[in-house]
Amino acid sequence: MTKTLKIRVYPNKEQISIIEQTLGTLRYIWNTYLEYNILQYEKYKNGLIDKKQAFVSAYEFNKIINNHFDREEYSWIFNISSKSRKDILVTAKKAYKRFFKGKSSFPRFKSKKSNPIKSFFFIKDGVRVEDNRLWIPIIHHLKYSEKGIDLKRFLSDIRVSITSGRLLKDNYGRYFVLLIAKIEKEKVEPKYHVDGLGIDLGIKNYATVYDGNNIFTIKHPWKDGNSKPSFYQDKINALLRVISNKVEINKKNGGNTATAYHSQNIQKLWTKIRKYKRKIHDYMDNFIKVLCNILTAKTKPMYITIENLDISELLTDNKLSTKQNDRIAKSNWYKFRTILTYMAKEYSIELRIADKYYPSSKKCHVCGHKNSVTLAKRSVTCEHCGATYDRDANAAINLYNLQKYAIA
């Protein structure tokens, strides 16, 4: 069994300096690797080198760094972990391959502000809790906070083996240590409380769940205007209006718009906006984790069936209103599926994925007839058998009874 721990850490000024230097160095290596390969490709197009030399792999470029970079002039490159250096090159190589296979756009150069490096791997050896602090290579002793787990006991357990470690800086300037651990557990036959769950995700209710007997609905966090996310969003909107007004007044008085945006007063307002965005992020993160815990650890079904939603396709659907698009974007369904997949594996629950085009809302769960259902229709009357039901409840029942599916 594999478990991922995300631990909030509080580095001091010296440690922050080491972290930022490492992230900056990795950004330089990424950009240098891209630039080197672009130049190689140009040489190939001009007939100066053969096709084999047109692309340099991560392994080959790491050899170039070790053998051809002056160790005194580029000492800051050799001061960081060799593991983190190799990892960033492998990531860049994968980005190149995805581009050549037509799966993504050409890899972008990293900048400190718009597209920074946010994390790096460290060597897993020696990770431990010492003197009530988390010890990791390079950074050494870090203050940390733990929720729901005794970290010292967990790391000292002989059944636990750390397989990977990463230090992460999030969009709000907070630092985390991510540990992936392999845990040896005795095989115990799981005890299930219900046969299964059919879960329909939506924008009216976050989820409609059917367990074979009853329908349950989970209220959407953004539905109620008095909810915490809505409250924080209102604060953000108010601050944005203040910023806009300040810039307009400055513009009328003959000031420079760009200078006004970077003024000390406006920067303070942006700091407040980031704080509220962080609160929204943390609220939604906790909401999804609690919901997934209820659906797996608390309910203990034999299987869970969900839809295979294409979020990007939904957001480009012209039939949806701006409000509906906004609600979908704020729902974090991708994170919900990711966490649900992880928890389902942990509790030996089979996670079933319906086909992307399965008509869960349109198909009548009573007779199987496919009805024409619009987004505005919440209550549906079957055109064939006359049964009347809620469209979300109907979708949840259809997913519960689904016979053809993929396993996550």
N, C-alpha and C positions, 0 to 999 in steps of 0.2 A: 504494500500500500504506500502511496506517495502523498505527502502532505506539504502544503505551501504555507509558510508563516510570513506575515507582513508586520514588521515591528517598527513602530515609530521611534526614531532616535533623535537625540538633541546634541549635536556636535558643538564643541566650543569654537572660538575664532580660529585657532590654529588648525583644528581639524577641518573646518569649513574651507580654509585656504587650501589644504591638501586635496579635498574633494573637488573644489572648483578648478584647481590646476590640472587634476586628472581629467575632468570633463573637457577642459580647454585643449589639452594635449590630444585627446581622442578625436575631438573635432578637427584638429590640424591633420591628424593621420587620415581621417576619412576624406577630407578635401584633397590632400596630397595624392592619395590613392586614385580618386576620381580623375584628377588632373593628369596624372601619369598615364592612365589608360586612355584618356582622350587624345593625348599626344601620340601614344603608340598607334592608335587607330588612324590618326592623320598621316603618320609615316607609312602605314600599310596602304592607305588609299593613294598615296603619292608614289608607291612602288619602291620605297626605301627598305622595307622589311617584309618578310613573308607572313602568311596568315597566322601561323602558330605564335608569332611574336606580337600580334595585334592586341591580345588581351593578356594581362598579367594577373595570375591568381593571387589569392590572399597569402598563401604559403610563400610564393615567389617574392611578393612585395615585402613580406616580413624579413626574408633573407636579405633583400636590398637594404632595408633599414639597418639590420645587424652588421652587414659587411661594408656598406658604403656611406653611412651617415657618421660624421665625425662625433665621437663620443664626448668630446669636450664642448663643442659648439652646440650639440643637440642633447646635452646631458639631461634636460627636462623630459625628453622622450624616454630615456632609459631609466628614469627614476620611478616611473609608474609600473604597475604590475604587468608582467609579460602576458598574463592570461587576458587582461582587459584589452591589451593591444591586439592580440590575436583575434579576440572576439569581435572587435569593431571592424577588422578587415574581412572577417568571414561574413558579417552582416552586410558590408558593402558589396562583397562578391555576390551574395544572394540577391541583392537589389538589382545588380547588373543582369543576372540570369533571368530574373522576372521580367526585366525590360526586353531582353532578346527573345523571350518566349511570348511577348505581347500581353503579359499579365498586368503590367504597370507602366507608368511613364518613366522617363530616364531619371536615374538617381539625382537628387538635388544636392547642391553644396550646402553644408551646414553653416549657419551664422549664429552668433551668440544670442541674438534677440528673437528672430523669427523662426528658426528651425534648429534649436540647440540639441546637443547630446544630453540626455537626461539620466543615464544610468551607466554603470560599468560592473563587470564581474570582478570578484576577488577570489583568491585561492581559498578553498573550503577548509583547509587544514587549520586546526587550532581554534575554531569558533567555539566560544564558551562564555559562561557568565562568571565573572571574577570580581570580587569586592562589590557586588550589586551593580556591576556594569557589564555591558556586552563587549567582548573582545573579538575584533576581527582584524585580519592582516592589514598592514599599511596604516589604517586609522587608529587601531588599538582600542583603548577603553572608551566606550560611548555610554552616555546616559540613555536610558530607554524607558518606555512605558509598555506594560503588558496588559492585555485584556483577555480574560477567559482561559488563560494558560499559564502555568508555572514554568517559565522559560528555563530556569536553572535545572529543575527536575527533568524537563523534557530533553534538554541537550545532554544531560548526564546519563540518560536511560541507555542501557547497552543495546536495546533493540532498535535505537534510532541511529541512522547514518546520514549525515549531511552530504548531499550529492552536488549541490550548487549554491552559490551565494552571490547576491547582487546588491549594490547600493543604489538607491533611486532618489532623485530629487523631483518632486511633483510640480505641477503648474503653479502652485501657490507658495513655493519656496520651502516646503517641508521636506524632511529627509526620512527615508525608510530603509530598513534592511530586509531584503527578501531572501528567505532560506527555503530551499527545497530539500525535504528530508524523506528518506525511505524508511518505513517502519515495518519491522517484522512482527506480524500478528498471527496468532493461532487461527486456523480456519474454523469459524463457527457458523453453523447453519443460521442464516438470518431469519428473524421472526417478523412476519408481515401482519399489519393490522387490517389492511384493506386490500382488495384485489388490484385495484389500479386507480389512476386519476386521469381525467381528460381536462386539459387546461387550455382555455381560449383567452389570449391576450387582447386587450382592447383599449380604446381611449375614453369610453364612458366609465367602465370599471377596469382597473388595471388587469385583473384576471377573474375569469369565471371558471369555477372548478366543479367537476362532477365526479363523485366517488362510487357510482353504481347505485346509490340510493338517494342522495341529496345533492342539491345545487348550492354552492357557496360563492359569494362574490367578495372580491377584495377591492376596496375603494381606491380610486386613482389618487395619488398624492397631489396632483395638480388640478383635480376637479373642483375642489372647494376653494373659493377665493380667500377663505380665512385660514387655509393650511399654511404650514411654515414655509414651504418652497414659494408659495404665492406671495407671502408676506415679504420674504427676502427679495423676490423679483420686483415687487413694488418699490422697495427701498432702492434697488439698482436703477430702476426707471426714473425715479425722482432725482437721483444723483446725476444721471446722464442729462436730464433736463437742465440741471444747475450748470453743468459743464458747458452745454450748448449755449445757454444764456450768457455765461461769462465770456465765451469766445465771440459771440455776436456783438456784445457791448464793446469788447476790445477792438473788433473789426471796425465798428462805427467810429471809434475814437482814433482811427488811423493806425492801429497796431497790427503786428504781424500774426496771422492765424497760427502758423507753426510754432512760433515762440510762445503764444498764449497757451497752447496745449501742453507745453513743457514747463509751464510756470509752477512755482512751488505749491501754490494753493490748489491748482488743478491736480497735481500729482498726489496730494493728500486725499482728494476725492477719489482718484483712481485706486488708491490703497484701500479705501472703504469699500469700493465696488468689488475688488478682488476678495475681500473678507467675506462679503455676502455670497459671492460665487462659490467660495470654498465651503460655506455653510450649506448651500444647496447641494453641492457635490457630496458632502459627507452625509447629509440627510438621505439622499437617494441611494447612496452606497449601503447605508445601514438598513433602509427599507427593504432593499432587494435581498440582502443577506438574511434578514429575519424571516422574510417570506419564503425563501428557499429552504431555510432550516425547518419551518413549519411543514412545508410540503414533503420533506424527506425524513428528517430525524424524528419529528413529532408524529406525523401521519403514518409513516412506514408503509407505503404501498409496494406492491410487487412490481408495478410498472407505472410510468408516467408518459403520457402522449402529449406532445405540443406541435404547433404548426412550424413549418419551415419558412419564416418570414424573411422577405427581401426588403430590408429597411430602405436602402437607396432607391429601389423601385417605387416603394410607397411614397417616399418624399418627393418624387418627380411626377406623381399621379396628378393630372390636371383636374380630376374630379373632386379632389379634397380641397377644403377651404384652408386659408392661411392658419386659422386657429387649430384645425385638425392636424396640419403638418407640424405646427409648433408642439402640440401635445405628443405626437409620435416621436419627434426629435428629443423631447424631454423624458421619454419613458425608459430609456436605457435598456431596451429589450435584448440587445446583444450581450450586455453584462449579465442580465437575468439568465440567459441561456448558458453562458459560460460558467457561472456559479452553480446553476442547477445541474449542469453536466458533471462538474467536479463533485458536488455533494451526492449525486445519484451513484457515482462510482464508489464513493466512500462507504455508502450504506447498502451496497449491492442491489441497487434498484435499476431496472432496465429502463433507459430513457429512449422512447420511441419518437421518431420524427416523421410527421406526415409529409406527403409529397407537396412540393411547392404550390401546385395547382389544384390540390384537393379542395372541393367546394364545401367546407365544413359548415358554413353559415347558410348556404343555399339548399343543401340536401336535407330533406325532411327525415328526422330520426325515427319517425313512426312508420312511414311507407317507403322511404328511399327516393321519392320523387325530387327532382332538381327544380326548385322554384326560382323565379326572377326576383332577386332581392336587391333593393337600393340601399345606399349607406344611411339614408334618412329613416328607413324602416327599422324600428326597433322590435315591434311585434309583428310576427309573420303568420299568415293563415295559408296552409298548404293548398295549392291549387288542385291537388288530386284527392286527398283524404279529408280535407277540411279541418285538420288539427291546427290549433293556435298555440303559439309558444313564443318565448323571447329568443331573438336571434343568437345572442351570446350563449344562452343556456343550451340551445339546439346545437351550436358548434362544439361546446364542451362534451355533450353526450355523444355526438358523432366521433369525436376524437377518442373518447373512452372506448367506443365499440370498433375502432378502426382495425382492419385485418391486414392491410398492406402498408408497410412502414419500413423505415431505415433505422438502424440502431446507432445512437450517438457514440 
